[in-house]
Amino acid sequence: MYLTLAIYYQIQTVKQPQKVEQLHPNAPQNLQGTATVTTTDLSWDTVDGATYNVYRNDSKVASAITETSYYDTGLTGGTTYNYAVSAIVGGVESPKSEVLIITTQASGS
């Protein structure tokens, strides 16, 4: 009489939890502003843990600001400016916000 011994190996693959990395933070929302002859006063919604860059006409005019507002000075009266804001979290910059088109008041207004 022969005894057959069957040995079964059960192999399990244990998956390590995968870290899901966000490629970039969300862009700031609800960019708003008011203007005088030579200034604009901008504000936007908070992005958690972010500092912000402010762009005027596609050029960065402020970087790593911690507030959700920016006061831009030295502008020309009666001129149209395009503003956008990006958020920086963990050294990664978000896409820019939607553009806010704002025109300063004409001189003598």
C-alpha positions as CSV (number, residue, x, y, z in Angstrom):
1,M,0.0,0.0,0.0
2,Y,1.3,3.3,-1.0
3,L,0.5,6.5,0.8
4,T,0.3,9.5,-1.3
5,L,0.9,12.7,0.5
6,A,-0.1,15.8,-1.2
7,I,1.3,19.1,-0.1
8,Y,-0.4,22.2,-1.2
9,Y,1.2,25.6,-1.2
10,Q,-0.9,28.6,-1.0
11,I,0.8,31.6,-2.3
12,Q,-0.7,34.9,-1.5
13,T,0.3,38.2,-3.0
14,V,0.1,40.9,-0.5
15,K,-0.4,44.3,-2.1
16,Q,1.3,47.2,-0.4
17,P,-1.0,50.2,-0.1
18,Q,-0.1,52.5,-2.9
19,K,0.5,56.1,-2.2
20,V,-1.7,58.2,-4.4
21,E,0.1,61.3,-5.3
22,Q,-1.8,64.3,-6.5
23,L,0.1,65.8,-9.4
24,H,-0.7,69.3,-8.4
25,P,-3.0,71.1,-6.0
26,N,-6.3,72.5,-7.1
27,A,-6.3,76.0,-8.7
28,P,-7.7,78.8,-6.5
29,Q,-11.4,79.5,-7.2
30,N,-13.6,82.6,-7.2
31,L,-10.9,85.2,-8.1
32,Q,-12.5,88.6,-7.6
33,G,-11.3,92.2,-7.6
34,T,-11.9,95.9,-7.6
35,A,-9.9,98.7,-9.1
36,T,-9.1,102.3,-8.5
37,V,-7.0,104.5,-10.9
38,T,-3.7,102.9,-10.0
39,T,-4.5,99.8,-7.9
40,T,-6.4,96.6,-7.9
41,D,-7.5,94.7,-4.8
42,L,-7.8,90.9,-5.4
43,S,-9.2,88.0,-3.4
44,W,-9.9,84.3,-3.9
45,D,-10.9,81.2,-2.0
46,T,-8.5,79.3,0.2
47,V,-6.7,76.2,-1.0
48,D,-5.8,74.1,2.1
49,G,-2.1,74.3,3.1
50,A,-1.2,76.6,0.2
51,T,0.8,79.7,-0.5
52,Y,0.0,81.6,-3.7
53,N,1.5,83.2,-6.8
54,V,-0.2,86.1,-8.4
55,Y,0.1,86.8,-12.2
56,R,-0.7,90.0,-14.0
57,N,-0.8,89.7,-17.8
58,D,1.0,86.3,-17.5
59,S,3.9,87.7,-15.5
60,K,4.4,86.7,-11.9
61,V,4.0,89.8,-9.7
62,A,3.9,88.1,-6.3
63,S,5.1,84.8,-5.0
64,A,4.6,82.6,-2.0
65,I,2.1,84.9,-0.4
66,T,0.2,83.4,2.5
67,E,-3.0,85.5,2.4
68,T,-5.9,85.0,0.0
69,S,-5.8,88.6,-1.1
70,Y,-3.4,90.8,-3.0
71,Y,-3.2,94.6,-3.4
72,D,-1.5,95.6,-6.6
73,T,-0.2,99.1,-6.9
74,G,1.5,101.4,-9.4
75,L,-0.9,100.6,-12.3
76,T,-1.9,102.9,-15.1
77,G,-5.4,104.4,-15.1
78,G,-7.9,103.3,-17.8
79,T,-5.9,100.1,-18.5
80,T,-7.1,96.5,-18.7
81,Y,-5.2,93.9,-16.8
82,N,-5.6,90.1,-16.7
83,Y,-5.0,88.5,-13.3
84,A,-4.7,84.8,-12.3
85,V,-3.6,83.1,-9.1
86,S,-1.9,79.7,-8.5
87,A,-1.6,77.7,-5.3
88,I,1.6,76.0,-4.1
89,V,1.4,73.0,-1.8
90,G,4.5,71.0,-1.0
91,G,6.5,72.8,-3.6
92,V,4.1,71.9,-6.4
93,E,2.3,74.7,-8.2
94,S,-1.4,74.3,-9.3
95,P,-2.7,75.3,-12.6
96,K,-3.7,79.0,-12.7
97,S,-7.1,80.1,-11.7
98,E,-9.6,81.4,-14.2
99,V,-8.5,84.8,-15.5
100,L,-10.0,87.9,-14.0
101,I,-10.1,90.8,-16.4
102,I,-10.2,94.1,-14.6
103,T,-9.8,97.7,-15.9
104,T,-8.5,100.4,-13.7
105,Q,-10.5,103.6,-13.5
106,A,-9.6,106.3,-16.0
107,S,-7.5,109.2,-14.6
108,G,-9.6,112.0,-13.4
109,S,-12.6,109.7,-12.5
